[in-house]
Amino acid sequence: MKTYHNLILASALLLTSFTALSQNTQGTKSLVDEGVALYDKGDYNGAMEKYNAALKINPNDLRADYEMAYTLETLRKGLDAVPYLEKILQSNDSKYETYQLLGTIYDENGQPEKAIEAYRAGIKEKPDFALLHMNLGITLMGQKKYPEAEAEYTEALKLDPTHASNHRLYGLNAYKQSKRADALLAWCNFLLLEPQSQRSAEGVVYVKNILTYGIKKGDKKNININISSSDLGSVNLMMQMAVVASTIDKKNLSAVDSLALQLTSVFQVIGEQADKIDSPFFGSFYAKYFKKLAESGNMPAFAHYITMSAYKDENLAWFKDHEKDLNNLEAWTKDTKRDF
């Protein structure tokens, strides 16, 4: 597992391989293994030649069928992959990975209802496979079925709380529902896991936009908050007020220092409402967790860490002088457990 120090220096792309199908028979295993090796090198045509050779020897080699389908999907020829996957679905082998790939293909080719059906079939077989829940959430969000999508992202996060993409998707889905407090904490969690990537830069923008939503500076002594009727009495309004209160009397703060103060105040305010929030999962999983962070003394390091993509040079210089703070933040995240 990469430490926070490693992540500051480089980001990593994690690839998942699916291998639940039966092992090859009739001497085809080596051919499929060679195909996978060629795929990993980017030689997709060479890989498909190996899979075809395996299928000529053994037409029932389901692993060759799956790898062929996976390669065709990589080449954006997903519909050509469907017959290979349907063949697997007619077998007695484990099918959840096949449903996962089939759902992805249908979604990418404008057939969301078929995608949803495939994902749900996969979840029925293996309800603890987080990726199925996450991808079902993506399809549902694309259909603007936001509450249903939230339910799937929630299940995925329960199964794998360290999956950065799922936090990002939860945040996007919450933002589309005007659940700004929910979105803020999900984006912060995403940035804690993935602080410097192109997606991280997007995340920092979301965090800033959420914190400044409806807040406009008037004269030197006044700051105005524009609110909607739906925000009255909600955690969204309390969050906006906390942002203003945390920095209204502070001058000459850097962007990161200002962010640290704002987030500290906001995390405390949202955390205090944790048991009153409509979503028990959000209240326990996000709100209580970040309230603990706000009270841990690690907020300066946290603010510098999650904004690596936006203020890289400033943050690297800060961490050079505050290595102990970085170590304390890393230790806190390792030792602090979540509730849900």
Sequence and secondary structure as in RCSB ss.txt:
>XXXX:A:sequence
MKTYHNLILASALLLTSFTALSQNTQGTKSLVDEGVALYDKGDYNGAMEKYNAALKINPNDLRADYEMAYTLETL
RKGLDAVPYLEKILQSNDSKYETYQLLGTIYDENGQPEKAIEAYRAGIKEKPDFALLHMNLGITLMGQKKYPEAE
AEYTEALKLDPTHASNHRLYGLNAYKQSKRADALLAWCNFLLLEPQSQRSAEGVVYVKNILTYGIKKGDKKNINI
NISSSDLGSVNLMMQMAVVASTIDKKNLSAVDSLALQLTSVFQVIGEQADKIDSPFFGSFYAKYFKKLAESGNMP
AFAHYITMSAYKDENLAWFKDHEKDLNNLEAWTKDTKRDF
>XXXX:A:secstr
   HHHHHH           S    TT HHHHHHHHHHHHTT HHHHHHHHHHHHHH TT HHHHHHHHHHHHHT
T HHHHHHHHHHHHTSSS  HHHHHHHHHHHHHTT HHHHHHHHHHHHHH TT HHHHHHHHHHHHHTT HHHHH
HHHHHHHHH TT HHHHHHHHHHHHHTT HHHHHHHHHHHHHH  SSHHHHHHHHHHHHHHHTTEEE STT EEE
   GGGTTSHHHHHHHHHHHHHTT  S  HHHHHHHHHHHHHHHHHHTGGGSS HHIIIIIIHHHHHHHTTT HH
HHHHHHTTTTSHHHHHHHHHH HHHHHHHHHHHHH     
